[in-house]
Amino acid sequence: MKIETKYNVGQEVFLFNAVSQKIEKDEVFAVLVSPEPVEGKEMDATLPVSKHLADGNAVVGYRYQLQHHQGLLDEKILFASEDELKVFFREFFK
C-alpha cells in the first residue's frame, strides 16, 4: 500500500497557537501513520490490521510531529500557508 500524506517531512507548515494568540510556522519532523478505528467501531487486537482496514472497521490515520512544537498534531490544524490558515479561521468565525 502506497501512503500519501498531506504534509511531508521537511515541509513548512503553519498553525495557530491559542496560547500566544499568534500564527506560527514550523517544519514537519516526522509523520506517524497508524490505523484508527472508525467511529462507533472497535478494533479487535487479535485480528490483523489489514483485516480491520479491509472490513472498514479502521482507516489509516496521520499525525505530525513538528520540529519545534511538542506532541503529535492532527493535519486538520496544520496549513500549507499563512493565507490558507487565515481563510480557514475567517470562515470558521463568520
C-alpha positions as CSV (number, residue, x, y, z in Angstrom):
1,M,0.0,0.0,0.0
2,K,1.4,3.4,-1.0
3,I,0.9,6.0,1.6
4,E,0.4,9.6,0.6
5,T,0.3,12.2,3.4
6,K,-1.0,15.8,3.2
7,Y,2.4,17.1,4.5
8,N,5.8,15.6,4.1
9,V,8.9,15.5,6.3
10,G,10.8,18.8,5.9
11,Q,7.7,20.7,4.6
12,E,6.9,24.1,6.2
13,V,3.5,24.3,7.9
14,F,1.5,26.9,9.7
15,L,-0.6,26.7,12.8
16,F,-2.5,29.0,15.2
17,N,-1.1,28.9,18.7
18,A,-4.1,29.5,21.0
19,V,-1.8,30.3,24.0
20,S,0.2,33.0,22.3
21,Q,-2.6,34.0,20.0
22,K,-0.2,34.1,17.1
23,I,0.2,32.3,13.8
24,E,3.4,30.2,13.9
25,K,5.3,28.3,11.3
26,D,7.3,25.2,11.8
27,E,8.6,22.2,9.8
28,V,7.4,18.6,9.7
29,F,9.9,16.5,11.5
30,A,8.1,13.1,11.4
31,V,4.8,11.6,10.2
32,L,3.1,8.8,12.2
33,V,0.9,6.6,10.1
34,S,-1.3,4.3,12.1
35,P,-4.7,2.5,11.9
36,E,-7.5,4.3,13.6
37,P,-10.9,2.8,14.4
38,V,-13.9,4.1,12.5
39,E,-16.2,6.0,14.9
40,G,-18.6,3.6,16.6
41,K,-16.4,0.5,15.8
42,E,-13.7,-1.2,17.8
43,M,-10.5,-2.9,16.7
44,D,-10.0,-6.4,18.0
45,A,-6.3,-6.7,18.8
46,T,-6.3,-10.4,18.0
47,L,-7.1,-9.7,14.3
48,P,-4.6,-8.3,11.8
49,V,-4.7,-4.6,11.0
50,S,-5.2,-5.5,7.3
51,K,-8.5,-7.2,8.1
52,H,-9.8,-4.2,10.0
53,L,-8.8,-1.9,7.1
54,A,-10.4,-4.3,4.5
55,D,-13.6,-4.6,6.6
56,G,-14.0,-0.9,7.0
57,N,-13.6,-1.0,10.8
58,A,-10.4,1.1,10.6
59,V,-8.8,3.8,8.4
60,V,-5.3,4.9,8.0
61,G,-4.7,8.0,10.2
62,Y,-1.9,10.5,10.1
63,R,-0.3,12.6,12.9
64,Y,2.5,15.0,12.5
65,Q,5.5,15.8,14.8
66,L,6.9,19.2,14.1
67,Q,10.4,20.4,14.6
68,H,9.7,22.9,17.4
69,H,6.2,22.0,18.7
70,Q,5.7,19.1,21.1
71,G,3.2,16.3,20.7
72,L,1.6,14.7,17.7
73,L,-0.8,17.0,15.8
74,D,-3.7,16.3,13.5
75,E,-3.4,17.5,9.9
76,K,-6.7,19.4,10.3
77,I,-4.9,22.1,12.5
78,L,-2.0,22.5,10.1
79,F,-1.9,24.6,7.0
80,A,0.4,24.8,4.0
81,S,0.4,28.6,4.0
82,E,-0.4,31.5,6.3
83,D,-3.0,32.7,3.8
84,E,-4.7,29.3,3.9
85,L,-4.8,29.4,7.7
86,K,-6.3,32.9,7.7
87,V,-9.0,31.9,5.2
88,F,-10.0,28.9,7.3
89,F,-10.3,30.9,10.5
90,R,-12.2,33.8,8.8
91,E,-14.8,31.3,7.5
92,F,-14.9,29.4,10.8
93,F,-15.7,32.6,12.8
94,K,-18.3,34.0,10.4
